[in-house]
Amino acid sequence: MPDSTRPLVISAPEPRTLDLIFTAPAMQTLRDRYEIVEIEPDELASLPSETLARARYIIGQPPVSEATLAAMQSLRCVLNVESNLYNNMPYERLFERGIHVVTTGAVFAEPVAEMGLALALNLARGIVDADLDFREGRELWGGEGAASGRLLSGSEIGIIGFGDLGRALNRVLTGFRATIRVFDPWLPPSILRDSGVEPADLESVLAKSDFVFVVASVTSENEGFLGASAFASMRPGAAFILLSRAGVVDFDALMAAVRSGHIVAASDVFPEEPLAADHPVRRLPGFLRSAHRAGALDVAFKRMGDMVLEDMDLMDRGLPPMRCKRAERETVARMRSKPVTRN
């Protein structure tokens, strides 16, 4: 029999699972405090009307129609644990009713920022290629093997986007004594200055940087906005590091810029994932590849569960969520990032 004395939570965290995002003690806390109804994302609308009426929280972001939302009279929050906010529910109606939509995506900021630093250092020093040469017995010793090397310290760095990931990247770059310029049209210059970076337009970030990190989300306004002209404006030999979503770049133009020798690049994300076995980027010299694994650490996934529990506890006490990032009325419908299919 259902326990109507506990708040009801509908769980549809695909592609995550509850076991992935909750430690064993946190899972026990979740089940002790709440009645959990686990469903596939496309099953929400078919739940009994009584279940919909009692549901206080949704873990995941399954499609929600106007009619389904109208039936969910107790709903307080949709807790998206994938990290991308989908355009699959009537956000205006949610906001009108004071229902929060939040994401746990901030858990990935630190691990992705650290991977971004590793990719930049590798592009600067050729670590992977040198190791592969060493294994094959064709290594170059001393200065001969470092002829194309350069320093991250004291360099000029550009960051495109300054959300959670951009801020985390700025923190890991502390100590390199770099000049850091940031382009983010959604933030006022004072916020950037308060973080110790220099506000700049996109043209300056591209033209004046030795290393360009792209950490911007894909929106209805910036899809594919970094194309051939953007790459042509970069300094010869500059490094382009893509960490957020491939949708913000013209990927063919990026490959062409690397193929020409004008820039080098690294990416943790690709236009299609998994990538086709014959995709030309797999064999492109000067391009460092990572299979969308920068943030996929177990410690990050488990932080999601802690965030969800803490925010549900706050809301149970009539307080707003504080750990997860709340969707904003003005921007949430602009998000265009593709959902991930693999953890």
N, C-alpha and C positions, 0 to 999 in steps of 0.2 A: 504494500500500500504506500502511496506517496506520502511524504512527511510534510504536511502543509504548515508546520510550525517553523520551518527553515525557509529562508529566501530561495527562490528557484533560479538556477543558472542554466541557460541553454548553451551547450558547448558544441561549437562547429569550427575548430581552429585550423582546418586544412590550409596549407600543407603541413602545419605543425600537428603535434599530438599533445595531449595533456602530459604524457610521460616525458616528452621532450622538454617541455617548458617548466615543469614543476619538479623540484627535488622530492624525494620520498616524504620527508617531514612536511613540506609545503603541500603536497598532494593530500596528505592526511588532514591537514588543517582545512583545505578546500572542502573535502568531503564531510568533515565534521560540522562545518559552519553552514554548508549550503546543500540543497538538493540539486543534483546534477542530472540534466537530461542531455544525453549525447546523441547527436544527429549528424547526418551528412548535410552539407550546405544547402542542397536543393530540397531538403525535407522540411524546412522551417514552416512554409505556408500550410503544410498538411498536418501539422500538430493539432491536437485537440484544442478547442477554443478555451477550455479551462487552463491548459498549460500555457497558452499564449497570454492569457489574461494575468497569470501569476508571475510570469518571468520578470525578474528584476534586472538581470544582466545577460548579455550575450558575449561569450568568449569566441572571437573570430569575427568575420564580417560576411555572413551569408547574405544573399539577395533578400531585400525586404521591400515588399510592395506597399503601396498606400493602404490597401485593405488589411494586409498583415499587421502593419504598424498600428492601424486603428484598433486592432484587437488586442494589442499589447499595452494594456492600460497601466501596468505597473513598471514598465521598462524605464530604467534610469541611465543605462550606459551600454554602449557597444564598445567592447575592448578588442581592438584589432591587434592580433599577435603575429600578423604576417609582416607588417611594416609599411606596406603600400595602402593608401586609402582608396578604395574602389568607388567608382561612380555607379553604385548598384542599390542605392536607397534614397528616399526623398529627404535630403539633408535639410531643406527649408522647414519641413514639417517636424523633423527631429528637433531643430533649434527652437521652433515655436513652442514646443512642449517642454523645453528645458532638458532634453535628453542629451547626454554627452556622447561624443564619438571620440575615442582616444586611440593612440597607437603606442606600442612598445618599441618602436624603431630605434629609439635612442640607445638601446643596449648595444647596437652594432657600431656606434660611432667610434668608440675607443679601439676595438680590434681592427676596424677598417682603416682608421687613421694610422695605426702602427704598420699595417700592411702597405699603405701608401708610402710611408717613409722608407720601408724596405725596398719597394719598387724603384723609388727615386734614387736611392743609394746604389742599387744595382745598375740602373741606367747610367749613373755617373761613373761607376767603377768597373762595369763589365764582369760582375762576379760570377754569374751563371755561365756565361760563355767561357770564361777563364777556367772554371771548374771542368766544363765539358772538354775543353782542350787538354787539360791535365790528364783526364781519364784516358784520352786517346794518345798521349805521349807527344803532343805537339804544343805544349805550353811554352810561353815566352817568359823569361826570367827578368826580374828587376824592372828597370826603366823601360826596357823594350816591351814588356807586357803591360805597361801603364801609360803608353804614349797618348792615348785618347782619354785618359782619366781626368776628372775635374772634381772640385770641392762643392759640397752643398753649403758648407760654412761660408758665410760672407756673400752668398749668391743673392740674386733677385728672384723672388718667388711670387707667383700669382695663384690665387685661389678663386675659383668661380663657384659661388654659392657659399653661404655662411650660416647654415643651420647647425644642427647638432654635430654633424660630421665635420663641417668646416671649422667649427670651434675646437673640436677634438684634434683636428689636424694642426691647427695653430698651436695648440698646447704641446704636441709632440715635437714641433719644430723649434720650440724654445731652446735656446742654447746654441743654435747654429748661427746666431748673429746675422740672420738674413733680413733683407728688406722684403716685407710681405705686403703685397697689394691685393685687395679683395674687390671683386665685382659681385654685388647682390642687389638687384633692383627692388627687392622687397624689404630692404632694411634701410633706415636712415643713417647717414654718415656718422652721427654721434655714437651709435651702437658699435660700429666698426672701430672707431677711434678708441672707445673705452676698452676694447679688446686688444689694443696695441697694434692694430694693423692700419694700413693706409687705404682709405676708400678710393676707388679708381673706376674709370669706365672700362668696358670690355676691351676696347682697342688698346688701352695702356697696359692692361694685364697681359694681353697676348704679346704685344710688341716689346715690352720691357723685361720679360721674365726669362730666366734660364730654365726654370721648372714651372710648369703650369699644372695645377691639380684641379680636376673637375669633379665637384661634389654636389652639383645642383640636381634637384629632382626634375623629372620631366613634367611639364605643364602644357596646357592648351596653347601657351604663348611661345614656348621655347623649343618645341620638338624639332630636332635637326638643325638648331641654330648655329652650331659650330661646323662650318663647311670649308670648302676649298679656300675661300678668301681669308678665313680666320687662320688656317694653318699656314698660308703663304705669308701672313703678316708676322708670324713668329720668328724669333732669331734663328739663324742657321745653327743647327746642332742642338737646339733647345729640346727639352724633354716634356712630353705631354702624358700625364697620368690620369686615366679615367677610372673613377672609383664608384660613381653613383649608378647611372643607368645609361646604356648605349643609345637610348632614344634621343639624347641631347646632341648627338653628333651625327654627321653624315659619315657613316663608317667607311664607305668606299673612298671618300675624299681623304679621310684619315690614313687609310692604307696607302693611297697614292702619295701623300706627303712623306710617309716613311719610306716608301719604295724609291722615291726620288733622292733620298739622302738628306732632305732639307731638315727633318726633325727625327727624333727617336720617340718611341711611345711604349706605354705599358697599359694594360687594361685588365680589370677583374670582371668586366661585364661585356656582353656581346649581343648583337641584334637578335640572334636566335640561340636559345640555350635548351639542351646541349647543342653545341656547334656541329654542323655537318663535317664529316670526316674529310671532305675534299675542300673545305673552305680555305681560300687563299691566305688568310691571316695565319694559318697554322705553319706556313713555311716562309713567312716574311721576315727577312733579316732586319734587325733594328727594332723589332716589336716583341716586347716581353709579355707573356700570356699567363693569366691565372684564372682558373675555372670557377669564377663567382664563389670563392671560398674565403674571402677576406674577413667576413664577419661571422662565418659559420663555426664558432667555437661553442663548446658545450656550456662554458661559463656564461656566455652571453645569452644562450637560450634559457638557462635556469634563472637568470636575472629577470626575464620576462615574467615568470610565475610569481616572483617576489613582488614585482611592481603591480601585477594584477591584484594580488591579495591585499596589498597595502591600500590601493585605491578603492577596492570594494569595501574595505573596512571603513575608510573615510566616508564614503557615500552612505554606508549603513547608518552612520552617525549624523547624517544630514549635512556633511561637509563636501566640498568639491574635490574631484580627483587631483592629486598633486604630483604623482610619480610619472604617470604616462603623459604623453604630449597630446593636448586637446586639439581637435580639428577646429579650424577657424571658419566662421560663416562665409567670409569674403573669399577664401582661397581653396576650400576643400574640393569644390566641384571642378577646379582647374587641373587637378592632378591627373596625370596620364601614364604613370609608370605601369609597366606590365607586372601582373602578379608573378611571384616566383612559383616554380613547380617542384623544386627540390630544396630541402633544407641545407 
